Structures are given as C-alpha cells and as structure tokens.
Amino acid sequence: MDQVVGIVGYRGYSGAELVRILQSHPHVQPVLLDHRDDPLVQPPVRGAALQSHAPCSAEAVRAERISVVFLATPPEVSMELAPAMLAAGARVVDLSGAFRLRTPAAYATWYKQPHTQPELLAEAAYGLPEFCRARIASARLIANPGCYPTAANLAIRPLLDAGVVDRAAGVICDAKSGASGAGRKASLSTSFCEVTENFAAYSVFYHRHVPEVLMTSGLEEREFSFTAQLLPVARGILETIYLRLLNGASAERLLEIYEKRYAAEPFIRLYHAGHLPDLHAVVRTNYCDIGVTVDAASGRAVVVSAIDNLVKGAAGQAVQNMNLLLGYPETEGLL
C-alpha cells in the first residue's frame, strides 16, 4: 500500500528536488504542505502546481494520513513545526541543521541562535545511512546531514577508523559548492553578478557544518581545517581532502579500506588509484564518488569526494532515510 508523505518548503531548491524525486517513487504519494505561502515565489519544478496540496498543520497531517513529513525549511522553522508534526503521528525528516548537533550549547555556538526544542536534540537520529542505518530505521525524527559533512565524512571516517591517518599532522578539507547550496532566498552574495566568473571562500574556520564532521568522524577541532568555497555553478560539491598517512599506506591500501567498508553500499562509487571524480559524474544523482592518490615518498594522500549538494547532500539522502523509515529498499526512487 502506498504511503502519503508531506513536503514543507517545496518552493526552495531542496524541497523542489524532493518533489522531483518523489514524483517517480513507486510507493509514495507526495502532498505539498503550504506554510507561510508567498505568491511571489513560484515552485521551481515543473508539475509542482499539479501536486496535492494541504495546509501545514497537525490536523491536515492526520486527515491526509501522512506518515512522513519532510521539512525543507530554515532551522528556526523546523524547530517550530517538528513538534506538531510528531504529535500528529508523522515521522519527520528535517533537511535543516535544527537537530543535527547533540546539545543546545553546541547549536548556539555554531548557529548563533538559541535552540528552542532542546528535548528533540536527544531524540533525533543523525541521517547518514552509511554510518547510522540501525538507528534511523526506528527513529521518529531524522536530522538529514549537511551537504559538506556528507561528502567529508564518507571520505574521511573509513580511513580514520582503519588507523592509517596521521591525525597529529591534521586533516585539511578544501570544499567547493555550487550556489544552490545557499538556498533560494535572494541575497547579494549569491546573485548572478556576484557568483558568475568568480570564486570565493567563506566562513573560514567557523562554518556551521564543521561540528557535523567532527561528530561523525571522531576528529577533534584542532585536527581539522575546513574551508568552504562558492563555485560559479548551480549545483554539486567537490571536496579535496589532504592527509598524512601512517606506516607507508599506499593508494591501494586506502582503496582496500574503502572497498571493505562500502562493499554493500549502493550509493558509494570508488575510483581506481590515481583517478579522481568530478562534478559531471555526480550531478542529479544520489552517489558519492571517491578517488584517492598517494605520494609514497612523503606519505601524503589526497582524497577527492564529490556529490550533488541537492541530492546526496539533501533531498536524495532524505528519501534514502524515508525508505529506511518505511521499510522500502533503500534505493527506491533513487536509481
């Protein structure tokens, strides 16, 4: 039997990507939940106007028998809406950063605002399926990971777990994203004339996605340097990660580690040693592509991790999590 799922924030880029993916999912019926409607902002995907609509309310969730609600909303809106959606009996997949961190203090430090639903932080399951699958399936509230941490943790954690990284030498993550990662709300910094033919770093040292990398990888903040940069393209993330290796680990050894860890993972693709992914390989897919190259003489390694920020970095991963919640094959609607 098909399940009914609701989408709040469907006018944004991630929400529109959810609509696109769910339109072709064989087992769900999407309902667009209208919240603070802005008639000047039209749905950015073809066919969105033809979808079923309902008010964004607990009463509508009950009446429509909605089993999962996606919140593609800013963190403060997600904190406002999540309790009512949960109380109405729906499970929630939140695409914002509202529930990703473990304590209100950490949230206040990195997001520069107080957390208004601290009791839900303890309940929320972090939605990176490759590492958190067991907890996701039984959770009421899923905190969908940030796009930058998704690419970073999928590349870094297996190597740290295997003990081949010289943590004392530090891990450097040079991360580049398309402009859609900033959302659809108008701003000067992401306007066409500012982005096109340009390339800029931002939020150096204090990007709000840093604690997600630390939380999942196990790195300490002093061991990790992260720089986000804005590419003059619409979508895609490419992260170049610089490591020092222990005990003469080779590119082949790193690939063995990845192959063992990700052998059963449908959305991780590994490249032969010395071959590296690019954005063209991953845009509009839910894949994370990983390639490595190693300089044996110096013990230096470069790992390149690429995803689509709107799919594996947002909507696609959210659907992956929904599939786990509802008991569908994890790849349903995504391959």
N, C-alpha and C positions, 0 to 999 in steps of 0.2 A: 504493500500500500504506500502511495506517495505521501511524503511529509510536506507540510506547509512551513515555509521559512520566511522571516521578515527581514527587510533591509532598511535600516535608518541611515540617512546620509547618502542616498543613492545618486545625488547630484554631484558629489565630489568624484575625483579620479578613482580612488579605491572602491568607492561604492558603485560607480559605473562599471568597473571591472567585475565586481561581484555579480551585477545584473547580467553582464555578458556571459560569464561562466555558468551561472545558474540557469540561464535560458536553455542551455543544452544539457543540463544534468538530467539523467533519465528518471530520477526518483524523487525530485522535489518540485514544489510549486512556489515560486517566489512571489511575495506580496511586498509592495513598496509602502513603507510606513512613513507618513508625512509628518514632519516635525519642523516647526518654525518655517513654514513654506515661504520661499522667496520667489515671486513670479518673474523676477528679472533673471534668475539663474535657471536655465533650461537643462533637462537631463542630457549629458554629453554622449549618450549612446543611442543608436538607432533602435527603435522598438520599445524604449523605456516607457513612453507615454501609453503604450498598449497594455502594460502590465496591470495586474490588480493593485488597487490602492486601498489603504485603510489608515485611520488616524494612528498616530504613535501613542498608544495608551494601553494600560493593562486590560481594560475592557475589550479593546479590539483584539489583543493577543488571545484572550480567552475565546472570544466569539469566532475568530478565524481558526482557532485550534492550532496556533503557531507553536511549533516545537523548538525552534532555534531562532533567536534574533541576532542579526549581525549589527553591530554599532560601528559604522564608518564615520565617526564623529570626533570632534576635538575632545581631549581628556576631560575637561570640565563638564561637557555634555554627557559623556559616557558615565561619569560619576553620578550625574543627575538621573539618568534613565535606567541604569542597570538594576538598582534595587526593585523598581516597579516591574520590570520585565521578569526578573527572577521570581518575585512574589506572585506573578500571574501564571507561573508554572513553566515558563520557557527557559531553555538554557541559552546562555549568552556567549557570543564570540565577539570580543571587543578588539577593534583594529587600532585603537589609540594606545597611548602609553599609560593610561589611567591605572592599570592593575598589574603592570609588569614588574615593578620593584617590590621588595619584601616588607618595607617598613614605611610609615608616613614620613619619618625623618629623611630617609633616602629620597623619597619622592620630592619633598620640599627642597632638598639640596640641589637636585638636578633639574627639576621642572619649575623652580622658583615660585611655587604657589602651594598652599596647604592642600592636603588630601582630605576630602570631605566624607569618604566612605572607608575609613581605615580597617573596619572589620572584614571587608571584602578582599583586602590585600592578602590576608592569611588564607583565604579560601581559594583564590584564583590559581589556576594551573597555567604555567607558562607553556605556550603552544608551539614549541619547536618539536615536531613529531619525531624527528630522528634521535632525539635525546629524552623526550618527555612523554612518549606514547602511552605508557601504562597509566599515568595519572590523568592524561587528557580524557581518555575514554569514559571515566567515571565522574568527571567534574561537572559542576553547574555553570561555572564561569571560566572562560578561556581568555587569557591575555595573549593575543596574537603578537608575535615578536616584531620588533622594528626591522626595517629592511637592511640597514647596515649590520646590525648584530647577527641577522640570519646568515649573511654571506661570510662574516668574520668567524662566527662560532663553528660553522660547518667545516671551515678550513683549518682552524686552529686547534680545536679541542682534541681530535683524534691524536694529533702529534704530541700534545701535552700529556694526554693520558698514557701514551706509549713511552714517555720519558726520554724523547730524543731531542728536546728543545733545551738550549742553554738559557734558562729563564733569567739568570744574572745579567746576560747581555741585552735583555729587553726584547720585546716584540713590537715591531712598528707596522701599523696598518695605514696605508695610504689609500683612501676610499673616495671614489668618484661616482656621482649620481646624476641622472637626468633631472630636469627641472620639475617633473611631475611629483617628485618626492616631497616637494614643499607644499603640496596641496593645491586646490583650485582657487582658493581665496586670493583676490587681487593684492599684489604687493609690488613695490618698486623693484626690489632685488630680483624678482623672478619675471619681470616684464620682458617682452621680446627684445627691446633695445638694450637692456642690461645684460641679457643672457647670450644672445647671438654673437658669434665671433669673440667670445670672451671665455675666461676660465678663472675661477676664484675659489680660494679656501675660505672656510667659515667655521665658527665655533671651535677654534683651536683649543685643545686640552679639555674643554668643558661641554662637549656635545652631549646631549641628554641620552644618547644611545650607549655611551661608554659603560655605564653600570650594568647594562644587559650583557655586554661581552664579558665583563669581569664575573658576573654572577654565574654564567653558564660555563665559561672556560676554566674558572678557578684561578685566573691570573689576579695579581694584586695591581692596584692602580699605578704604583711606581714601576711596574714591569711592562706597562702597556702604553704606547703612544699612538693616538688616533687622530688623523686629520681628515675631515670631510671637505670635499671639493665639488663645485657645481659645474657639470658639463653642459655645453650648449646643445643638448639633445633632449628629446621628450621623455625617454624612459630608459631604464637599465642602470645597473650598478656594477662596477668593476673595482675590486679591491686588490691591491698589490701588497702582500704581506712579507716583511723581511724578518728572517730568523737566523740565529746561530745554532748549529747542531752539535750534539754531543757524540763522542765515540765514533767519529768518522762516518756518520749515517749518510747514505747515498740517496740519490733520487729514487732509485729502485726500492730502497728500504722504505722511503716515505710512501711510495705508491702501494707497497705491500700493506702498510698500516691502514691506508685509506680503503684498500680493497677488502681487507678483513672487516673493518668497521662498517662499511657501506654495502656489503655484498647483497643484502636483501632490501636495500633502499631504492625505491623506484624513481626517485627524483634527483639522485646524485649521479653525475656523469664525470668520469675520470679520464684524463688525457694521458697519452704516453709521455714518458720523461722528456723534458725539454720542449714539449708542445703546450701552448697556453691558450685559454679560451678568450673570446672577445664578446662584445655585446650582441653582435648579429646572431650568435649561436643560441642566445637565451631569450631574447625579447619575445613577448607574448607566449611564453612557456612557463611551467612551474619547475623547471630544472634549476639546479645549482651545478655549474660546471667548475671543476677544479683541475688546475695544472701546476706542476712543480718543476723547478730547475735548481740544480745544486752545483756550487763550485767546491769541489772536493778539497782542493789545496787550502782554502781558507775556512772551510766549514760553514760557508754562507749558503742560505737557501732562500729562494723567492717562491712564494705560493700565490697564484692568481685565482681568485674566486669571483664568478660572475653570476648574476641573477637579474631577472626583471623585477624592479622595485615594486611594481603594481601587481605582480602575480606571486611568485615565491616570496617576495618581500611584503605582501599584503593580502590581496583577495584570494589568490590561489592557495596560499597557506591557510587562510581562513576556511576555505572549502575543504582542504585536507583535514583540518580539525573537525569541521562539521561531519565529514564522513566517519571519522572515528567516534564522534558522539552518537551518531545514529546507527552505527553498525554496518555501514556500507563499505565496500572495498575502498581503500584509501585513494586510489587513482580515479575513482568515479567522477566523471565530468571534467577531468583534468588531462586526460590523454586522448 
